[in-house]
Amino acid sequence: MSNDPYPIRIFVPDGNPEGVRIIDRMNWTGQGIVFPREKWIDTRSRAAFGNPGVYILVGFTSEDDLPTIYVGEGDGIRDRIDDHYKKKDFWTWGMAFVSTNRGLNKAHVQWLEFALVAQAHKAGRSRLDNGNVPQEPALTESEKADTKGFLKEILQILPLVGLHAFEIPKAVAIPATKIYTTNDLNQPYEFDTIIVPAQKEGFQKVFLGENCWHAIRISGGMLQKIKWIAAYQSQPISAITHVAPVARIEPYGEGGKFKLVFSEPAKPINPIPFANAPGGAMQGPRYTTYTKLTAAKKLSDIIGKSDAE
């Protein structure tokens, strides 16, 4: 996607910025319509929904912050969305893109559906509700060039209305990991390690199996500092058991969380047990330093002792 500046015009017909929004651009023959599910019955009468177009339905069906999306097309999309309003419960809002001069035909919108599904698969930032992967329809060279231009407009609009599922993740931080030694213990330090709580299934499947960890909230000031990630395995282990260097940090899902990708597989360390740490101390991520982590004998060496001690 081009990094050239571009203007977007958003019209809010009912005065509610969370309601229906009509989106267009100067010299673009398309129009985008964003609508909450509960507003569909009131919105469906708009003439634009009788035109050929593509639409995206968005909701959440899991707890990992990845949206579930459905991509569809139609020679007139009103009846299609009507059917999904009756039969698909997952979606809470949708958006449609049509041509204002009926410049899109059935083959064009089929190609847009194909391209959007392929882009969503490539980005890996959503769960697709589409049962079948659409095949690329045949277009002439000039038709494909025009339709790619329409797709570019769509992809530039989507992040501005809160959907990042079609964007290829870009690292927001690329740590330069340093191997610390005992000579560093007396040096001034700042937090460079995040400790994350992990249940058995997620630890085995993701932390060890996929060499990453995701759906983490990280303070903005910490993004450029984190170089290591350590896993605290919950009961019955109740100990920090593994650590890995972080290669990059990417956005994850639509909830402002992040994914940490390891530069190499996590390695076991001498377990650091919960012991006398404060109750609930590992219900969420904690920050520390790599030197403090590797020197710790128990969790309270990192985060302090229980007030009862």
DRENKEDO-564297 format. One record per residue (C-alpha): y, x, z; chain; residue in three letters. Coordinates in nm, 4 decimals. Each point is the difference from the previous one (the first is absolute). Example, Ala and Ser with C-alpha at 12.3 -4.5 7.8 and 13.67 -1.06 7.14 Angstrom:
<atoms>
yy: -0.4500, xx: 1.2300, zz: 0.7800, mol: A, type: ALA
yy: 0.3440, xx: 0.1370, zz: -0.0660, mol: A, type: SER
</atoms>
This chain:
<atoms>
yy: 0.0000, xx: 0.0000, zz: 0.0000, mol: A, type: MET
yy: 0.3435, xx: 0.1256, zz: -0.0927, mol: A, type: SER
yy: 0.2315, xx: 0.1188, zz: 0.2756, mol: A, type: ASN
yy: 0.3075, xx: -0.1132, zz: -0.1937, mol: A, type: ASP
yy: 0.2342, xx: -0.2300, zz: 0.1974, mol: A, type: PRO
yy: -0.0261, xx: -0.3690, zz: -0.0789, mol: A, type: TYR
yy: 0.1654, xx: -0.3236, zz: 0.1196, mol: A, type: PRO
yy: -0.1870, xx: -0.3095, zz: 0.1193, mol: A, type: ILE
yy: 0.1534, xx: -0.3461, zz: 0.0388, mol: A, type: ARG
yy: -0.1482, xx: -0.2353, zz: 0.2591, mol: A, type: ILE
yy: 0.1012, xx: -0.3651, zz: 0.0200, mol: A, type: PHE
yy: -0.0934, xx: -0.1958, zz: 0.3144, mol: A, type: VAL
yy: 0.0205, xx: -0.3666, zz: -0.1055, mol: A, type: PRO
yy: -0.0500, xx: -0.1554, zz: 0.3440, mol: A, type: ASP
yy: 0.1999, xx: 0.2584, zz: 0.1956, mol: A, type: GLY
yy: -0.3076, xx: 0.1261, zz: 0.1890, mol: A, type: ASN
yy: -0.0726, xx: 0.3700, zz: -0.0694, mol: A, type: PRO
yy: -0.3620, xx: -0.0570, zz: 0.1077, mol: A, type: GLU
yy: -0.0377, xx: -0.2973, zz: -0.2345, mol: A, type: GLY
yy: -0.0003, xx: -0.0253, zz: -0.3779, mol: A, type: VAL
yy: 0.1685, xx: 0.2882, zz: -0.1836, mol: A, type: ARG
yy: 0.0746, xx: 0.0222, zz: -0.3712, mol: A, type: ILE
yy: 0.0155, xx: 0.3556, zz: -0.1342, mol: A, type: ILE
yy: 0.1331, xx: 0.1265, zz: -0.3296, mol: A, type: ASP
yy: 0.1686, xx: 0.2970, zz: -0.1596, mol: A, type: ARG
yy: 0.2686, xx: 0.0401, zz: -0.2590, mol: A, type: MET
yy: -0.1481, xx: 0.0365, zz: -0.3507, mol: A, type: ASN
yy: -0.3498, xx: -0.0958, zz: 0.1224, mol: A, type: TRP
yy: -0.1701, xx: -0.2973, zz: -0.1625, mol: A, type: THR
yy: -0.2109, xx: -0.0622, zz: 0.3093, mol: A, type: GLY
yy: 0.0417, xx: -0.1698, zz: 0.3340, mol: A, type: GLN
yy: -0.1744, xx: 0.0375, zz: 0.3333, mol: A, type: GLY
yy: -0.0455, xx: -0.2830, zz: 0.2499, mol: A, type: ILE
yy: -0.1048, xx: 0.0724, zz: 0.3595, mol: A, type: VAL
yy: -0.1138, xx: -0.2964, zz: 0.2083, mol: A, type: PHE
yy: -0.1628, xx: -0.0626, zz: 0.3387, mol: A, type: PRO
yy: -0.3218, xx: -0.2029, zz: -0.0196, mol: A, type: ARG
yy: 0.1548, xx: -0.2825, zz: 0.2006, mol: A, type: GLU
yy: 0.2764, xx: -0.0286, zz: -0.2613, mol: A, type: LYS
yy: -0.2331, xx: -0.0233, zz: -0.2999, mol: A, type: TRP
yy: 0.0015, xx: -0.3806, zz: -0.0232, mol: A, type: ILE
yy: 0.3807, xx: 0.0036, zz: -0.0087, mol: A, type: ASP
yy: 0.0174, xx: 0.2994, zz: -0.2335, mol: A, type: THR
yy: -0.2676, xx: -0.0880, zz: -0.2578, mol: A, type: ARG
yy: 0.2355, xx: -0.2295, zz: -0.1938, mol: A, type: SER
yy: 0.2056, xx: 0.2926, zz: -0.1257, mol: A, type: ARG
yy: -0.0178, xx: 0.0203, zz: -0.3774, mol: A, type: ALA
yy: -0.0901, xx: 0.3696, zz: 0.0086, mol: A, type: ALA
yy: -0.3493, xx: -0.0812, zz: 0.1334, mol: A, type: PHE
yy: -0.0775, xx: -0.1732, zz: -0.3294, mol: A, type: GLY
yy: 0.0412, xx: 0.3288, zz: -0.1878, mol: A, type: ASN
yy: -0.2636, xx: 0.2684, zz: -0.0637, mol: A, type: PRO
yy: -0.0019, xx: 0.2526, zz: 0.2815, mol: A, type: GLY
yy: -0.1820, xx: 0.1890, zz: 0.2720, mol: A, type: VAL
yy: -0.0031, xx: -0.0709, zz: 0.3707, mol: A, type: TYR
yy: -0.1032, xx: 0.1790, zz: 0.3173, mol: A, type: ILE
yy: -0.1110, xx: -0.1768, zz: 0.3182, mol: A, type: LEU
yy: 0.0237, xx: 0.1972, zz: 0.3257, mol: A, type: VAL
yy: -0.1483, xx: -0.0431, zz: 0.3484, mol: A, type: GLY
yy: -0.1837, xx: 0.1885, zz: 0.2732, mol: A, type: PHE
yy: -0.3704, xx: -0.0451, zz: 0.0683, mol: A, type: THR
yy: -0.0759, xx: 0.3106, zz: 0.2081, mol: A, type: SER
yy: 0.1538, xx: 0.1929, zz: 0.2887, mol: A, type: GLU
yy: 0.0598, xx: 0.3284, zz: -0.1835, mol: A, type: ASP
yy: 0.3439, xx: -0.0880, zz: -0.1452, mol: A, type: ASP
yy: -0.1220, xx: -0.0031, zz: -0.3610, mol: A, type: LEU
yy: 0.1106, xx: -0.3201, zz: -0.1725, mol: A, type: PRO
yy: -0.2457, xx: -0.2134, zz: -0.1929, mol: A, type: THR
yy: 0.1351, xx: -0.0825, zz: -0.3439, mol: A, type: ILE
yy: -0.1061, xx: -0.2104, zz: -0.2943, mol: A, type: TYR
yy: 0.1366, xx: 0.0701, zz: -0.3487, mol: A, type: VAL
yy: -0.0114, xx: -0.2782, zz: -0.2583, mol: A, type: GLY
yy: 0.1465, xx: -0.1035, zz: -0.3326, mol: A, type: GLU
yy: 0.0511, xx: -0.3135, zz: -0.2020, mol: A, type: GLY
yy: 0.1504, xx: -0.1372, zz: -0.3170, mol: A, type: ASP
yy: 0.1856, xx: -0.2162, zz: 0.2502, mol: A, type: GLY
yy: -0.0576, xx: 0.1022, zz: 0.3608, mol: A, type: ILE
yy: 0.0887, xx: -0.3164, zz: 0.1926, mol: A, type: ARG
yy: -0.3496, xx: -0.1517, zz: -0.0206, mol: A, type: ASP
yy: -0.1622, xx: 0.3326, zz: 0.0893, mol: A, type: ARG
yy: 0.2032, xx: 0.0378, zz: 0.3182, mol: A, type: ILE
yy: -0.0565, xx: -0.3702, zz: 0.0790, mol: A, type: ASP
yy: -0.3734, xx: 0.0683, zz: -0.0056, mol: A, type: ASP
yy: 0.0335, xx: 0.3062, zz: 0.2262, mol: A, type: HIS
yy: 0.2205, xx: -0.2002, zz: 0.2376, mol: A, type: TYR
yy: -0.2927, xx: -0.2396, zz: 0.0448, mol: A, type: LYS
yy: -0.2895, xx: 0.2489, zz: -0.0024, mol: A, type: LYS
yy: 0.1227, xx: 0.3371, zz: 0.1281, mol: A, type: LYS
yy: 0.1019, xx: 0.0037, zz: 0.3651, mol: A, type: ASP
yy: 0.0707, xx: 0.3714, zz: 0.0430, mol: A, type: PHE
yy: 0.3439, xx: 0.0220, zz: -0.1600, mol: A, type: TRP
yy: 0.3272, xx: -0.0555, zz: 0.1832, mol: A, type: THR
yy: 0.2431, xx: 0.0816, zz: -0.2810, mol: A, type: TRP
yy: -0.0009, xx: 0.0614, zz: -0.3708, mol: A, type: GLY
yy: 0.2099, xx: 0.1192, zz: -0.2878, mol: A, type: MET
yy: -0.0012, xx: -0.0789, zz: -0.3688, mol: A, type: ALA
yy: 0.1404, xx: 0.1800, zz: -0.3007, mol: A, type: PHE
yy: 0.0759, xx: -0.1850, zz: -0.3224, mol: A, type: VAL
yy: 0.2005, xx: 0.0531, zz: -0.3157, mol: A, type: SER
yy: 0.3250, xx: -0.1930, zz: -0.0182, mol: A, type: THR
yy: -0.0103, xx: -0.0116, zz: -0.3814, mol: A, type: ASN
yy: -0.3754, xx: -0.0708, zz: -0.0246, mol: A, type: ARG
yy: -0.0448, xx: 0.3486, zz: -0.1407, mol: A, type: GLY
yy: -0.3326, xx: 0.0357, zz: 0.1806, mol: A, type: LEU
yy: -0.3109, xx: -0.1560, zz: -0.1522, mol: A, type: ASN
yy: -0.3540, xx: -0.0412, zz: 0.1325, mol: A, type: LYS
yy: -0.1082, xx: 0.3507, zz: -0.1072, mol: A, type: ALA
yy: 0.3071, xx: 0.1570, zz: 0.1611, mol: A, type: HIS
yy: -0.0571, xx: -0.1628, zz: 0.3407, mol: A, type: VAL
yy: -0.3720, xx: 0.0842, zz: -0.0158, mol: A, type: GLN
yy: 0.0991, xx: 0.3631, zz: -0.0542, mol: A, type: TRP
yy: 0.2445, xx: -0.0156, zz: 0.2931, mol: A, type: LEU
yy: -0.2771, xx: -0.1402, zz: 0.2231, mol: A, type: GLU
yy: -0.2334, xx: 0.2790, zz: -0.1153, mol: A, type: PHE
yy: 0.2635, xx: 0.2682, zz: 0.0647, mol: A, type: ALA
yy: 0.0966, xx: -0.1337, zz: 0.3456, mol: A, type: LEU
yy: -0.3624, xx: -0.0205, zz: 0.1164, mol: A, type: VAL
yy: -0.0631, xx: 0.3541, zz: -0.1282, mol: A, type: ALA
yy: 0.3152, xx: 0.1247, zz: 0.1765, mol: A, type: GLN
yy: -0.1029, xx: -0.1680, zz: 0.3269, mol: A, type: ALA
yy: -0.3429, xx: 0.1672, zz: -0.0178, mol: A, type: HIS
yy: 0.1630, xx: 0.3367, zz: -0.0731, mol: A, type: LYS
yy: 0.2479, xx: -0.0310, zz: 0.2874, mol: A, type: ALA
yy: -0.2670, xx: -0.1042, zz: 0.2522, mol: A, type: GLY
yy: 0.2551, xx: -0.1747, zz: 0.2216, mol: A, type: ARG
yy: -0.1387, xx: -0.3540, zz: -0.0048, mol: A, type: SER
yy: -0.3133, xx: -0.2114, zz: 0.0029, mol: A, type: ARG
yy: -0.0445, xx: -0.1789, zz: -0.3328, mol: A, type: LEU
yy: -0.1182, xx: -0.3595, zz: 0.0140, mol: A, type: ASP
yy: -0.0690, xx: 0.0019, zz: -0.3749, mol: A, type: ASN
yy: -0.3715, xx: -0.0505, zz: -0.0496, mol: A, type: GLY
yy: -0.0051, xx: 0.1551, zz: -0.3490, mol: A, type: ASN
yy: 0.1818, xx: 0.2996, zz: -0.1431, mol: A, type: VAL
yy: 0.1869, xx: -0.1207, zz: -0.3103, mol: A, type: PRO
yy: -0.0618, xx: 0.1778, zz: -0.3281, mol: A, type: GLN
yy: 0.2867, xx: 0.1466, zz: -0.2001, mol: A, type: GLU
yy: 0.0969, xx: -0.2378, zz: -0.2820, mol: A, type: PRO
yy: 0.0766, xx: 0.1312, zz: -0.3453, mol: A, type: ALA
yy: 0.3707, xx: 0.0398, zz: -0.0732, mol: A, type: LEU
yy: 0.1759, xx: 0.1674, zz: -0.2877, mol: A, type: THR
yy: 0.1731, xx: 0.3282, zz: 0.0732, mol: A, type: GLU
yy: 0.3431, xx: -0.1659, zz: 0.0024, mol: A, type: SER
yy: -0.1193, xx: -0.2926, zz: 0.2156, mol: A, type: GLU
yy: -0.1478, xx: 0.2369, zz: 0.2554, mol: A, type: LYS
yy: 0.3253, xx: 0.1988, zz: 0.0137, mol: A, type: ALA
yy: 0.1978, xx: -0.3192, zz: 0.0663, mol: A, type: ASP
yy: -0.2480, xx: -0.1216, zz: 0.2622, mol: A, type: THR
yy: 0.0004, xx: 0.3374, zz: 0.1764, mol: A, type: LYS
yy: 0.3773, xx: -0.0334, zz: 0.0219, mol: A, type: GLY
yy: -0.0413, xx: -0.3400, zz: 0.1685, mol: A, type: PHE
yy: -0.2568, xx: 0.1511, zz: 0.2398, mol: A, type: LEU
yy: 0.2457, xx: 0.2751, zz: 0.0912, mol: A, type: LYS
yy: 0.2556, xx: -0.2640, zz: 0.0997, mol: A, type: GLU
yy: -0.2589, xx: -0.1746, zz: 0.2190, mol: A, type: ILE
yy: -0.0992, xx: 0.3229, zz: 0.1750, mol: A, type: LEU
yy: 0.3642, xx: 0.0796, zz: 0.0742, mol: A, type: GLN
yy: 0.0554, xx: -0.3430, zz: 0.1559, mol: A, type: ILE
yy: -0.3130, xx: -0.0286, zz: 0.2168, mol: A, type: LEU
yy: 0.0973, xx: 0.2549, zz: 0.2704, mol: A, type: PRO
yy: 0.3405, xx: -0.1674, zz: 0.0327, mol: A, type: LEU
yy: -0.1657, xx: -0.3285, zz: 0.0999, mol: A, type: VAL
yy: -0.2301, xx: 0.1667, zz: 0.2499, mol: A, type: GLY
yy: -0.3186, xx: 0.0746, zz: -0.1947, mol: A, type: LEU
yy: -0.1055, xx: 0.3655, zz: -0.0348, mol: A, type: HIS
yy: -0.3623, xx: -0.0636, zz: -0.0991, mol: A, type: ALA
yy: 0.0561, xx: 0.1261, zz: -0.3559, mol: A, type: PHE
yy: 0.1726, xx: 0.3265, zz: 0.0945, mol: A, type: GLU
yy: -0.2015, xx: 0.3204, zz: -0.0017, mol: A, type: ILE
yy: 0.0327, xx: 0.1377, zz: 0.3565, mol: A, type: PRO
yy: 0.2396, xx: 0.2916, zz: 0.0295, mol: A, type: LYS
yy: -0.0130, xx: 0.2373, zz: 0.2920, mol: A, type: ALA
yy: 0.2851, xx: -0.0458, zz: 0.2470, mol: A, type: VAL
yy: -0.0959, xx: 0.3281, zz: 0.1694, mol: A, type: ALA
yy: -0.2050, xx: 0.3029, zz: -0.1021, mol: A, type: ILE
yy: -0.0683, xx: 0.2057, zz: 0.3123, mol: A, type: PRO
yy: -0.0243, xx: 0.3773, zz: -0.0101, mol: A, type: ALA
yy: -0.2769, xx: 0.0420, zz: 0.2557, mol: A, type: THR
yy: 0.0156, xx: 0.3062, zz: 0.2220, mol: A, type: LYS
yy: -0.2998, xx: 0.1253, zz: 0.1950, mol: A, type: ILE
yy: 0.1219, xx: 0.0493, zz: 0.3571, mol: A, type: TYR
yy: -0.1248, xx: 0.2705, zz: 0.2331, mol: A, type: THR
yy: 0.0269, xx: 0.0647, zz: 0.3718, mol: A, type: THR
yy: 0.3086, xx: 0.2138, zz: -0.0716, mol: A, type: ASN
yy: 0.1842, xx: -0.3215, zz: -0.0841, mol: A, type: ASP
yy: -0.0650, xx: -0.1656, zz: 0.3361, mol: A, type: LEU
yy: 0.3163, xx: 0.1371, zz: 0.1604, mol: A, type: ASN
yy: 0.2215, xx: -0.0744, zz: -0.3001, mol: A, type: GLN
yy: 0.2331, xx: -0.3019, zz: -0.0280, mol: A, type: PRO
yy: -0.1844, xx: -0.2835, zz: -0.1643, mol: A, type: TYR
yy: 0.0416, xx: -0.3419, zz: -0.1529, mol: A, type: GLU
yy: -0.2593, xx: -0.2672, zz: -0.0604, mol: A, type: PHE
yy: -0.2076, xx: 0.0731, zz: -0.3094, mol: A, type: ASP
yy: -0.3201, xx: -0.1939, zz: 0.0702, mol: A, type: THR
yy: -0.0809, xx: -0.3697, zz: 0.0128, mol: A, type: ILE
yy: -0.2973, xx: -0.1287, zz: 0.2004, mol: A, type: ILE
yy: -0.1389, xx: -0.3306, zz: -0.1256, mol: A, type: VAL
yy: -0.2447, xx: -0.2343, zz: 0.1740, mol: A, type: PRO
yy: -0.3068, xx: -0.0751, zz: -0.2123, mol: A, type: ALA
yy: -0.2946, xx: -0.2310, zz: 0.0427, mol: A, type: GLN
yy: -0.3435, xx: 0.1187, zz: -0.1099, mol: A, type: LYS
yy: -0.0193, xx: -0.1787, zz: -0.3361, mol: A, type: GLU
yy: 0.3461, xx: 0.1022, zz: -0.1171, mol: A, type: GLY
yy: -0.0434, xx: 0.3545, zz: 0.1273, mol: A, type: PHE
yy: -0.3259, xx: 0.0496, zz: -0.1905, mol: A, type: GLN
yy: 0.1075, xx: -0.1784, zz: -0.3179, mol: A, type: LYS
yy: 0.3608, xx: 0.1136, zz: -0.0348, mol: A, type: VAL
yy: 0.0813, xx: 0.2999, zz: 0.2211, mol: A, type: PHE
yy: -0.3232, xx: 0.1834, zz: -0.0879, mol: A, type: LEU
yy: -0.1081, xx: -0.1802, zz: -0.3175, mol: A, type: GLY
yy: 0.3278, xx: -0.0231, zz: -0.1889, mol: A, type: GLU
yy: 0.1883, xx: 0.2959, zz: 0.1540, mol: A, type: ASN
yy: 0.3018, xx: -0.2124, zz: 0.0825, mol: A, type: CYS
yy: 0.1346, xx: -0.2506, zz: 0.2526, mol: A, type: TRP
yy: 0.2179, xx: -0.2959, zz: -0.0770, mol: A, type: HIS
yy: 0.2035, xx: -0.2944, zz: 0.1204, mol: A, type: ALA
yy: 0.1910, xx: 0.2166, zz: 0.2501, mol: A, type: ILE
yy: 0.3570, xx: -0.0595, zz: 0.1128, mol: A, type: ARG
yy: 0.1887, xx: 0.3295, zz: 0.0169, mol: A, type: ILE
yy: 0.3562, xx: 0.0524, zz: 0.1216, mol: A, type: SER
yy: 0.2294, xx: 0.0994, zz: -0.2848, mol: A, type: GLY
yy: 0.0996, xx: 0.3217, zz: 0.1736, mol: A, type: GLY
yy: -0.3647, xx: 0.1041, zz: 0.0321, mol: A, type: MET
yy: -0.0993, xx: -0.0311, zz: -0.3658, mol: A, type: LEU
yy: 0.1068, xx: 0.3534, zz: -0.0915, mol: A, type: GLN
yy: -0.1432, xx: 0.1498, zz: 0.3207, mol: A, type: LYS
yy: -0.3614, xx: -0.1169, zz: 0.0045, mol: A, type: ILE
yy: -0.2392, xx: 0.2716, zz: -0.1125, mol: A, type: LYS
yy: -0.3170, xx: -0.1007, zz: 0.1863, mol: A, type: TRP
yy: -0.1845, xx: -0.3187, zz: 0.0844, mol: A, type: ILE
yy: -0.2521, xx: -0.0314, zz: 0.2840, mol: A, type: ALA
yy: -0.2419, xx: -0.2884, zz: 0.0568, mol: A, type: ALA
yy: -0.0536, xx: -0.1554, zz: 0.3415, mol: A, type: TYR
yy: -0.3292, xx: -0.1874, zz: -0.0155, mol: A, type: GLN
yy: 0.0042, xx: -0.3144, zz: 0.2118, mol: A, type: SER
yy: -0.2736, xx: -0.1070, zz: 0.2422, mol: A, type: GLN
yy: -0.2675, xx: 0.0979, zz: 0.0659, mol: A, type: PRO
yy: 0.1083, xx: 0.3522, zz: -0.1086, mol: A, type: ILE
yy: 0.3578, xx: -0.0260, zz: 0.1347, mol: A, type: SER
yy: 0.1071, xx: 0.3462, zz: -0.1146, mol: A, type: ALA
yy: 0.1915, xx: 0.1894, zz: -0.2663, mol: A, type: ILE
yy: -0.2767, xx: 0.1511, zz: -0.2110, mol: A, type: THR
yy: 0.1349, xx: 0.1036, zz: -0.3429, mol: A, type: HIS
yy: 0.3125, xx: 0.1448, zz: -0.1586, mol: A, type: VAL
yy: 0.1087, xx: 0.0450, zz: -0.3627, mol: A, type: ALA
yy: 0.2958, xx: 0.1569, zz: -0.1815, mol: A, type: PRO
yy: 0.2232, xx: -0.2472, zz: -0.1850, mol: A, type: VAL
yy: 0.0625, xx: 0.0616, zz: -0.3698, mol: A, type: ALA
yy: 0.2379, xx: -0.2898, zz: -0.0624, mol: A, type: ARG
yy: 0.1294, xx: -0.3243, zz: 0.1457, mol: A, type: ILE
yy: 0.0291, xx: -0.3069, zz: -0.2239, mol: A, type: GLU
yy: 0.1211, xx: -0.3579, zz: 0.0463, mol: A, type: PRO
yy: -0.2845, xx: -0.2438, zz: 0.0681, mol: A, type: TYR
yy: 0.0098, xx: -0.3738, zz: -0.0508, mol: A, type: GLY
yy: 0.3074, xx: -0.2189, zz: 0.0304, mol: A, type: GLU
yy: 0.0620, xx: 0.0271, zz: 0.3753, mol: A, type: GLY
yy: 0.1810, xx: 0.3327, zz: 0.0250, mol: A, type: GLY
yy: -0.3113, xx: 0.1954, zz: 0.0955, mol: A, type: LYS
yy: -0.1363, xx: 0.3271, zz: -0.1345, mol: A, type: PHE
yy: -0.3149, xx: 0.1738, zz: -0.1206, mol: A, type: LYS
yy: -0.0724, xx: 0.3606, zz: 0.0999, mol: A, type: LEU
yy: -0.2101, xx: 0.1911, zz: -0.2514, mol: A, type: VAL
yy: -0.1839, xx: 0.3071, zz: 0.1286, mol: A, type: PHE
yy: 0.0093, xx: 0.3363, zz: -0.1777, mol: A, type: SER
yy: -0.3572, xx: 0.0642, zz: 0.1144, mol: A, type: GLU
yy: -0.2677, xx: -0.1947, zz: 0.1896, mol: A, type: PRO
yy: 0.0538, xx: -0.0565, zz: 0.3711, mol: A, type: ALA
yy: -0.1693, xx: 0.2499, zz: 0.2282, mol: A, type: LYS
yy: -0.1461, xx: -0.0657, zz: 0.3444, mol: A, type: PRO
yy: 0.1684, xx: 0.1529, zz: 0.3042, mol: A, type: ILE
yy: -0.1104, xx: 0.0233, zz: 0.3600, mol: A, type: ASN
yy: 0.0317, xx: -0.3631, zz: 0.1094, mol: A, type: PRO
yy: 0.3135, xx: -0.0802, zz: 0.1979, mol: A, type: ILE
yy: -0.1070, xx: -0.2892, zz: 0.2272, mol: A, type: PRO
yy: 0.2225, xx: -0.2848, zz: 0.1167, mol: A, type: PHE
yy: -0.0695, xx: 0.0988, zz: 0.3637, mol: A, type: ALA
yy: 0.3011, xx: -0.0791, zz: 0.2220, mol: A, type: ASN
yy: 0.2489, xx: -0.0946, zz: -0.2735, mol: A, type: ALA
yy: 0.2114, xx: -0.3139, zz: 0.0597, mol: A, type: PRO
yy: -0.1745, xx: -0.3263, zz: -0.0772, mol: A, type: GLY
yy: 0.0592, xx: -0.1107, zz: -0.3583, mol: A, type: GLY
yy: 0.1297, xx: 0.3442, zz: -0.0944, mol: A, type: ALA
yy: -0.1844, xx: -0.0012, zz: -0.3337, mol: A, type: MET
yy: 0.0584, xx: -0.3542, zz: -0.1159, mol: A, type: GLN
yy: 0.2306, xx: 0.1387, zz: -0.2665, mol: A, type: GLY
yy: 0.0884, xx: 0.3336, zz: -0.1659, mol: A, type: PRO
yy: 0.1391, xx: 0.2818, zz: 0.2153, mol: A, type: ARG
yy: 0.1885, xx: 0.3161, zz: -0.0985, mol: A, type: TYR
yy: -0.0668, xx: 0.3495, zz: 0.1292, mol: A, type: THR
yy: -0.0138, xx: 0.3599, zz: -0.1216, mol: A, type: THR
yy: -0.2924, xx: 0.1770, zz: -0.1569, mol: A, type: TYR
yy: 0.0125, xx: 0.2731, zz: 0.2643, mol: A, type: THR
yy: -0.0020, xx: -0.2522, zz: 0.2828, mol: A, type: LYS
yy: -0.2866, xx: -0.1882, zz: -0.1620, mol: A, type: LEU
yy: -0.2193, xx: 0.3053, zz: -0.0430, mol: A, type: THR
yy: 0.0683, xx: 0.1178, zz: 0.3547, mol: A, type: ALA
yy: -0.0665, xx: -0.3376, zz: 0.1662, mol: A, type: ALA
yy: -0.3069, xx: -0.0641, zz: 0.2159, mol: A, type: LYS
yy: 0.0710, xx: -0.3696, zz: 0.0520, mol: A, type: LYS
yy: 0.2374, xx: -0.2591, zz: -0.1426, mol: A, type: LEU
yy: 0.2418, xx: 0.0208, zz: 0.2935, mol: A, type: SER
yy: 0.0676, xx: 0.3641, zz: -0.0953, mol: A, type: ASP
yy: 0.1664, xx: -0.1456, zz: -0.3099, mol: A, type: ILE
yy: 0.1629, xx: -0.3238, zz: 0.1137, mol: A, type: ILE
yy: 0.0179, xx: 0.0294, zz: 0.3762, mol: A, type: GLY
yy: -0.2024, xx: -0.1292, zz: 0.2940, mol: A, type: LYS
yy: -0.0420, xx: -0.3526, zz: 0.1234, mol: A, type: SER
yy: 0.2688, xx: -0.1187, zz: 0.2386, mol: A, type: ASP
yy: -0.2800, xx: -0.0577, zz: 0.2507, mol: A, type: ALA
yy: -0.0793, xx: 0.3702, zz: 0.0120, mol: A, type: GLU
</atoms>
